[in-house]
Amino acid sequence: MVASSDTVAEPSTGLQEGFFSGAWDDLRTSGLAPRIATDARADDAAIRAFEAGFKLMRLDVQGRGAFGQQARIVDCLSAGRRYAVIILPRQSAKTTSIEGYLLGLCETTPGLQVAYMSGTTGKFARSHFLTKIAAPIERTWPEKADRPLTVHKTPGMERIEWPNGSTFRVYGTPDDFRGTSQDVIWIDEAGELEGARRTEFLSAAQPTQDTRHGVVLETPLMILSGTAGKSRAGQGEAAGNALWDFLELGRAGDPAVSILEYSAGVDLTLEDIETWEQTEPLVRASHPGVGTLTTLETIRGNYATMQRATFLSEYLGIFGDEGASQGLILPAKWRDAALSAALPHVPDDAGLALAIGYHEAAGSVCAAWRDEEGVAHIMVVHWDEGTRWMPSWVQAFTTKRPKATFAY
């Protein structure tokens, strides 16, 4: 079940004590409600795993506690579905929460095999592992002999191994997946994975989970997380954006997909955020980190210096249409522009144009003119399948309206 919510609550200040035992429901419902979330709640094992990872990453000594969206992330990840899709804006503890949960799951689940990759580059994934995962562990246990796990930092072989047989490993290329078996595959920055790279990585990664059903986890898990990408669909014949495609499955209620979405909607455009006065309410309603992990003043500063399209994706969760082939006009904007009254009369001296679809599957006639007040009008006068109807239609039209001019 997928639930949508328009509820906007006050940001949580984090629960400093006891949020892992008995107060999980209080934590998960604190803060900002997501736009869409799968109806799921973490069980005790998932909560213990998050607690273990929380401590391993030294988050328990930062004095900030946990936040509502972190509990919801764990709920989404532990829903027992084949895929988990998580989209949150920048500075909302998205990546930290996922890696904390997975590291804790490795500690509490013998034999778990976890693969981590980035939708950007293998270099980025390895750098993130060294600075954000390995470094906190090494600060906690400076001496290797004291560590309850083993950290490997050899280039191309970065991983963490536990005495219980669990492994958290970095994968930088599709070939890294060959010959392996994975219980969990985490693709962070999945909004950057599209086209040929998406095809190559998923073709290599997905089969590694085929034989893992019921081995360690009842259902192997692939996680796609990130902020919105520059495009929704691939260019030409290329595969589309991985995060968008799986997000759409979750929005549609696919039983194999759990989803957690914090965003300002689907079809916002640049004209919807032309001013900060327009933008601020959208940020408040969709960014769960405001007031705890970041401030409105900080985001406003980024708004003033950031390209608007980038701000839409990074802070409001709106995917762009770069390279899209579905059309120049967003469907929602097209619907909003619909007329409730009768269609206007096409004047005799209107300019007309013929358009023929690819492979001549269909054709249309459009008219353009200005009315007495100088307002421009564009109208589809006729549409039909194929093109055989066009000569006779044009002849009949020009017989009635000899002043009409056609362009092709």
N, C-alpha and C positions, 0 to 999 in steps of 0.2 A: 504493500500500500504506500502510495506517495501522498504526503500531506503538504498543502500549501498554506502559508501563514502570512498575514498582513500585520501581525502583532509587532509592535516596537516597544521593547522594554528598556529600562535604564541599564547601562552597562554594569556588569558585575565588577566588584572590586577584588574578586578572588577569595576563595575560602582557605584560610591559612591552616586550619586544623581540622582533621577528621573528614575531609571531603572524600576519602577513599572508602570509608566505612559508615554506611548508613545515610550519608547525605548526598549520594550521587544524583538522585532525582532533583534535589534542591539546586545542585550545581548545574545540571544540564538545562534547567529551565530558567536559570539566572541569565542576565544579559540580554542580548538582542536575539530575537527569533529569526531563524533562517527563512529565506523565500520558499524553498522547497526542502523537505527532508523525508527520507524513508522512515516509516513507523517502526523503530527498533530501539531496544535498550540493551546496553552491555550487560553480560552476566558477570558473576563474581570473578571468574577466571580472567576475563578481559580487563576488569578493573584492577586486579592484582598485577597484571602485566603492565598496565599503564603506570601504576605506582612504582614498579621496579624500574621501568625506563625513566620515569620522572626523576628518580634518585640517581640512576646511573648517569644521566645527563647533567646532574648537579642543579636541576631546576628547583629542588626542594630547599636549597640554601640561598636562593635569590630573593626570598622574602615577598614574593608576589602571589603565592598560591596558584591555584588553577582557575580557569575561566570557563564559562558556560559552553563556548564553542568547542573547547577541547574535549569536554565530555561528549558532545554531539559527534565529534570526529570519531571518537572511540566507538560510540554506538553504531555509526555507519560502517566502520571497519569490521566490527564483530558481528554483523548481521547474518553471517553464514551464507552470503551470496557469492556468486562466481566473480563479480566485479564490484568495486566500490569507486565511486566518482566523487571527488571533493573539490569544490571551487570556492575559494575565499580570496578576498583582496589582500594586497600587500600589508605586512605588519599586523597579522591577525593570528599568529602562532600556528599556522597551518602545517608547515614543514616540520617544525619542532615537535608538534604533537604526534605526527605520523611516525617520525623516526623514533621518538621516545616510546611509543606503543610497540613498534616492531622490535626494538632492542629488548624491551621488557618481555615481549612474547618469546624471543629467543632464549632468554634467561629462564623462563618458567615452563617452556615447552621443549622437551628433549627431542633432538633430531630435526628441528625445524630448519629448512633451507630458504633463505630470503635473498632475493636479488634486487639491488638498487641501481637504477639508471636515471639519467636526466634526459628530458626531451631536447635539451640544448646541445651539449657536446659531452663526450666522455671526459675531456679535460675538466669541465665544470664539475661533473659528478665526483671525480677524484679529489679535486680541490675542496669541495664541500665536505667530503668524508674526512679529510685530514684536519680541517679547521673547525668544523662544527660537531663532529662526532668523536673522532679519535682524541683531539686535544682536551676536551673536558674530562675524558676518562683518564688520560695521562696526568692531568692536574690533580685528580682525586687520588690516584695511586702512582706517584712518581717512580717508584721502584717496580720493575716488571714482575719480580717474584711475588709481590703483594697483590697483584691484580687477580680477580676471580675469572679473568678471561684473557685471551691473547689478541693483541692488535698487530696486524701485519700492514706495513706501509710501503712495501716494495712496489714500485711503479708497475701498473698493470695487474697486480695481484693483491690489491688492497682488500682487506677483509677483517672481520672479528670472529674469533672462534671461542666457543664455550666448552667446558668439560663435558657437558651433557650431549655433545654432538651437534649442537645448533651452529649455524654459520650465517653471518650477514656479510654479503659480498658485493663489491662494486663491479658493474658491467658497463663497459664503455663503447663496445661495438656489437653488431649482430652476431659476429662470429664467436663472441665470448659465451653465448648461450648454447652453442653446439655441444652436444654430448652431455648436457647437464639436466638435472631434474629440480624443479622449484616448487615449493609450497606456496610462497608468496613472491610476487613480482611487483615492485613499486616503481612506477614511472612518474617522477616528479617533473614539474614544468611540462606537463603533457600538452599544454596549449601551444607548444613550439614544435610538436611532433606531427608532421603532415607530409603529404606527397610521397615521394619515393622512400624517404627515411622512415616514415610511418609504416609503409608496406614491409620494408626490410626488417625493422625491429620486431614488429608484431608477428611476422611470419617465422622469425627465429625464436621468439620468446614464448608464444602461446603453446606450441607443442611440448615444451618442457614441463608443462603441468598436466599433460594428458594422463599420466600414470600415477598421479599423486592423490587422487580421490580416496579418502579414507586411510591414507598412510599415516600422516601426522595430523592434518586437519580433515574434517569431514568433507569440506569442499575447498580446493585450492583457491587462492585469492589473487586477483590482479587489481592493483590500485592505480588509478589515474588521477593525479592531483595537479593543481596549478591555478594560475590566473587565466583570464580569457585570452585567446590568441588573436592574431591579426586577421585571420580568416576563418570561415566556417567550412567552406568546401575547398577541395583542391583545384588547381588550375588545369583546365582541359580534362584529360583522362586520369590525372593524378589523384591519388587517394585523398580524402578530406582530412580535416583536423581531427586528431584522435580524441582530444578532450571533448570537443563539440559533439562528435558522433556518439560517444558513450553517454554524454550528458543528456542528449536527446532521447536515448533509450531509457534512461532513468526517469526523465520527465514524463515519458509515455507510460510509465508503470511496468516496464519489463521486469518479470520476477527474478531474473538473474542479476539485476543491477540494483545496488543500494546507492543512494545519492544524498549529498549534503550540498546545498547551493545557497551561498550568500551573494546576491547580486541585486542590481537595481532594476532588473527586468530582462527583456530579450531584444526589443527593437528600438531602443533609444538611439538617437543620432547626435551628431555634433551640434545641431541647432537646439537640442534639449539641455546642453550645458554651456551655452554661450556666455553666461555670467555666473559668478560665484553664488549669487542669490538663487539662481535656478539649481545650482549644483549641490549646495550645502544640504538641503533636505534629502536628496538622494543618497548622499554619503551617510548621513545620520541613520537612515532607514536600512542601510545595507552593509555597513562596515562594523563588525563586532569588536574590533580592537580600539575604537574611539573611546577615549576616557580612561583606558587602562594601558594599552601597549603603545598608543600614539595619541596625538591630539588633533583637534580640528584645525588649530593654528598651523601645525606642521603640514597637514594635508592641503590646506589652503595655499601655503607657500609652494608646494609642489604643483598645485593647479596653476599657479601664476607663471610657472617656468616650463611646464611640461606641455608637449603637443597634446591637443585635445583628444585625438584618437588613442594615444597612449594612455591618457588618464581614464578614458572610458574602459579600457581593458584592464588596467592595473588596479584601479580603485573602485570601479563600479561593476566589474564582471561582465562587460558587454563585448561580445565577439565582433570583430570587424568583418567587412566583406571584401577584403583585398583579394583580387584574383578570382572572385566569385563569378559564376556563369549563370546564376539563377535570375539575374535581372538587376536593373539600376535602382529600382524602387523597392523599399522594404514592404512586405505584405501588409504589415500593420498600418503603415503610413498610407498605403493605397486604400485600405478599408476605411480609414478615418476621413479620406477625401471623397467618399461616395456621396452622391447627390440623393436627397430624399424626394426632390421634385422631378417633374418630367424632364427628359433630355432637351437641351436647347435645339432650336432650329438651325440647320446648317445653311448659311446664306449661299446664294447662287455663285458669288464670286470667290468662295473659299478656295484655298489651295488644298490639293489632295495629293496623297502619296501612296504608292503601292509598296507593300513589304511581303517578301516571300521567305518562308522558313527554310531551314536547312533540309536538304533532300526534297524540297518542294512538298513537304508534308502538309503545309497549310499556308494560307495567305490572308492578308488583311488590307483594308483601305482606311486611311486616316485623313481627317480634315483638320485644317488649322485656319483660324481667322481672328480678327479683333472686332469686338462689338462697338457700338456707338460711343461708349465711354473709354474705349482704348484698351479694354481688358482682353488679354489673350486667351483663346480657347483652343484646346486640342481634344479631338474626339475620334474614337474608333467607330467608323461609319458602318463597316461590314467586316465579318470574318467568316471563313469557312475552311473545311478541310480540302487539301489538294490545291490545284491552281487552274483547273480546266474551266471553272466558273468565271474567271476574271475577265476574259475578252467580252463575253456577252453582258456581264454586269456593267463594265465600263461603258460599253456602247449604249446600253439602256439609260445609264445615268447621264451621259453627255447629251443624249437626245433630248432629255427633259431640261438639262441645264447647260446650254451651249457655252456659257461663260466659264465653266469649270476647267481648271488646268491640272494636269496630273504630272507627278514626278516619280521617278523610280530609282 
